[in-house]
Each structure stands twice: as structure tokens, then as C-alpha cells.
Amino acid sequence: MAMAAGKQISVAPMMDVTDRHCRYFLRQISPHVRLYTEMITAEAILHGDQERLLAFDPVEHPLAVQLGGHDPVQLAAAARIAAARGYDEINLNVGCPSDRVRDGRFGACLMLDAERVARCVAAMAEAVHVPVTVKTRIGVDDQDSYEFLAAFVERVARAGCGTFIVHARKAILQGLSPRENREVPPLLPERVHRLKREFPALRIIINGGIASLERIDAELALLDGVMLGRKVAGDPSFLAAVEARFFASGDNHQAFDRDHVVRRMCEYAQRQAGSGLRLHQVTRHMLGLYHGQPGARGWRRLLSEQAGRPGAQPQLLLESLDAMSMSNQA
Ligand SMILES: Cc1cc2nc3c(=O)[nH]c(=O)nc-3n(C[C@H](O)[C@H](O)[C@H](O)COP(=O)(O)O)c2cc1C
């Protein structure tokens, strides 16, 4: 059965993962999930190569850009540039705990300064007509009570943020790597549920450790949406099951065909080859496509060994497909 109107399922912003090639690939699997860019700093947008940082293919819609920064003027300017390029949502990162991000005084440590986040959001909301949203944690270090989270959300909502994506674990700013910060602090989804009960007018999206259709179903019954991260990165075909369960309505649903996705990606890589793209930049996102299927290991091995070689051609994708189906028949 299709999802209730107004509910949302998205793929999380992931550095080094959700670049434009990854997003194009995921879009071949799911026409409807919302996609996010990797975090891009406002400074990079203002002073860097905007085309490289912000270009995307129109099929990627609905598409949000995630910004990193702490300066309202810079963030507003970066948001304006991204909105003019056609992004559907501007999201502010208030959840990343890495040292580099903390030293830049943005990411998760901003949760400790709700006033500043409010000023950033107000400036961004003033600058663009698309929604400005915030992705945050349930707390930081010893500021980990529900009351702290509620006060942060209340303040930032008043500045013009109507949607919060909440990674349901706190961030620990000293002593844990970013990876450990996605695993060690316990997930407390009930905090996010309480937030929705106490702020029913806000859109509250939950993130963190969600990896089954049943769990998505249960969260959508309580909240406005679900954001999926590592499950999709490791098993992108999971999105086909999400698409079938939550977005398909009767006759518009086409059965998912992994081989068809590979052929589409081969065409994509051929189109991109002219702009100097290396095949590996596309195929690295596709290694998990056959996760759990016969031949998955051979697929992964062939692509990871050969796509990085100098001069590797998009045709390698079709050859890998053939090699897999021959070995499955043997
Ligand atoms: C490789 C990787 C890179 C990430 N990069 C970002 C990022 O750029 N911005 C962000 O807000 N979160 C980032 N995250 C965190 C995810 O968006 C998400 O909050 C986290 O992985 C928890 O969700 P999950 O359990 O579904 O993976 C990253 C996570 C991973 C695994």
C-alpha cells in the first residue's frame, strides 16, 4: 500500500558516498526517495568550483543539498546559489562530529549554540523559497537530556525551520571517531517520537540504524519520515523494496531488474566519459547492487579489481554482467 500523503523517505547525506554518480544510480532504483548531497561547506560553494560541487542531473529530484557552516551571511549566500541551481531543499548539518568539522565550529557542536543555528536558519530562510531544514542529533556530550533537545528544536523552529531530521543518538565530541560516533552512543528513537508528540506542527524525520521495511512502517506511523544511510550504501537494492512497498500504487509499479539498472549505468558512464570521468567513480557505488544474490561476490570482485585500471571502459559493466550470468549458469 502506498505511503500516506506528506510522509517522506530519504537517503542520508554521506561524505564520499552520495556524490552525483551515486545519486544517479540510486535514482535508477527508486524514482521517489528524496536524495541528499554529501555535506558541502558554504565556504567551498562561495570560493570553490560551483559547477563541480553543485551540478546534478535533473533525474535526481527530489534533491536536497546539505550545507556545512556556522556563518549566517555565508550560509545564506550559499543557500541562494544552491536554490538557484534547482535544489528542492537546503539542509544544514548540525550532526557531524568530526574533528575537522568541530574545529571549523560547525556540525554537531552547533547544537550547543541554538542561538547561532537560529540566526543561520533565519538568514537562509530569508534568502531562498525552498524549505530550509536541519539535520541534528539528540544531544551532544553531557547535554543529552530530552529537555536540551526540545529547547534546541523550539528555538530553531521559531527561526523558520519546519523540518528536523534527527539522528537518534547523541554525538560525543572528544575521543570518538566519526565512525564510532555512528555506533557507540545508543540509539534512543523514543526521544524522537516524544519530540513529534510535543511539537506536532513540525515535520520530524528519524534517522539512525533503520534497516527493514517493518521498521520503516512502524516509524512512519509515528513520524513524518525516515532517513536511511548505511543500509542503502551497503545494499542499494533495498531501495527497490522500499519503492515497491511505500511508493508503488497499483499499475504504475515496474518489477525491479538489477541488470536493467546496470545497462542504464553503462549508458550513463558512456555519457560522462567525455567529461573525463573515471569508470571507478561510477562503479564504486554499484558494488553492493547484487548484495544477497547469486554471483554477488564475483560482481564485486570484478568491478573493484578492473574498473580502477587506467583506461577502463563503461563496457566493463556489461562484461561483468555477462560474466556473472555465465558463472551463475555453470
Ligand atoms: C560514510 C558516511 C558519511 C557520512 N557523511 C555525512 C554527512 O556528510 N552529513 C551528515 O549529516 N551525515 C553524514 N553521515 C551520517 C549519516 O547521514 C547518518 O546520519 C548516519 O549514518 C546514521 O544513519 P544510518 O544508521 O541509517 O546509517 C555519514 C555517514 C556515513 C556512513
PDBQT file of the ligand as one rigid body, heavy atoms in Angstrom, charges set to zero:
ROOT
HETATM    1  C1  LIG A 401      30.348   7.332   5.124  1.00  0.00    +0.000 C 
HETATM    2  C2  LIG A 401      29.393   8.249   5.854  1.00  0.00    +0.000 A 
HETATM    3  C3  LIG A 401      29.445   9.602   5.614  1.00  0.00    +0.000 A 
HETATM    4  C4  LIG A 401      28.553  10.486   6.263  1.00  0.00    +0.000 A 
HETATM    5  N1  LIG A 401      28.570  11.813   5.933  1.00  0.00    +0.000 NA
HETATM    6  C5  LIG A 401      27.601  12.634   6.461  1.00  0.00    +0.000 A 
HETATM    7  C6  LIG A 401      27.448  13.978   6.012  1.00  0.00    +0.000 A 
HETATM    8  O1  LIG A 401      28.156  14.452   5.104  1.00  0.00    +0.000 OA
HETATM    9  N2  LIG A 401      26.481  14.731   6.604  1.00  0.00    +0.000 N 
HETATM   10  C7  LIG A 401      25.661  14.232   7.575  1.00  0.00    +0.000 A 
HETATM   11  O2  LIG A 401      24.772  14.946   8.073  1.00  0.00    +0.000 OA
HETATM   12  N3  LIG A 401      25.774  12.967   7.997  1.00  0.00    +0.000 NA
HETATM   13  C8  LIG A 401      26.701  12.151   7.444  1.00  0.00    +0.000 A 
HETATM   14  N4  LIG A 401      26.743  10.841   7.816  1.00  0.00    +0.000 N 
HETATM   15  C9  LIG A 401      25.769  10.342   8.797  1.00  0.00    +0.000 C 
HETATM   16  C10 LIG A 401      24.535   9.792   8.078  1.00  0.00    +0.000 C 
HETATM   17  O3  LIG A 401      23.882  10.830   7.361  1.00  0.00    +0.000 OA
HETATM   18  C11 LIG A 401      23.553   9.192   9.097  1.00  0.00    +0.000 C 
HETATM   19  O4  LIG A 401      23.139  10.202   9.985  1.00  0.00    +0.000 OA
HETATM   20  C12 LIG A 401      24.181   8.061   9.903  1.00  0.00    +0.000 C 
HETATM   21  O5  LIG A 401      24.912   7.176   9.072  1.00  0.00    +0.000 OA
HETATM   22  C13 LIG A 401      23.103   7.273  10.677  1.00  0.00    +0.000 C 
HETATM   23  O6  LIG A 401      22.167   6.710   9.797  1.00  0.00    +0.000 OA
HETATM   24  P1  LIG A 401      22.248   5.135   9.380  1.00  0.00    +0.000 P 
HETATM   25  O7  LIG A 401      22.326   4.326  10.646  1.00  0.00    +0.000 OA
HETATM   26  O8  LIG A 401      20.976   4.871   8.608  1.00  0.00    +0.000 OA
HETATM   27  O9  LIG A 401      23.477   4.971   8.554  1.00  0.00    +0.000 OA
HETATM   28  C14 LIG A 401      27.623   9.968   7.196  1.00  0.00    +0.000 A 
HETATM   29  C15 LIG A 401      27.575   8.590   7.415  1.00  0.00    +0.000 A 
HETATM   30  C16 LIG A 401      28.438   7.730   6.750  1.00  0.00    +0.000 A 
HETATM   31  C17 LIG A 401      28.334   6.230   7.000  1.00  0.00    +0.000 C 
ENDROOT
TORSDOF 0
